[in-house]
Amino acid sequence: MTDHPLDVTGVVLVGGQSRRFEAGDKA
């Protein structure tokens, strides 16, 4: 599993798309 860049706002950039990172969704 690769670690994605996590923004201070809690936004994870995956494939260039900004997706809202929810608690507990961490794999």
MOCOR-V189343 format. One record per backbone hydrogen bond with DSSP energy under -1.0 kcal/mol. NH is the residue of the N-H (numbers start at 1). CO is the residue of the C=O. Records with the same first field share a line. If there is no record, write none. Layout:
NH: CO ; CO
This chain:
7: 11
10: 7
12: 19
13: 5
14: 17
17: 14
19: 12
21: 10
25: 22
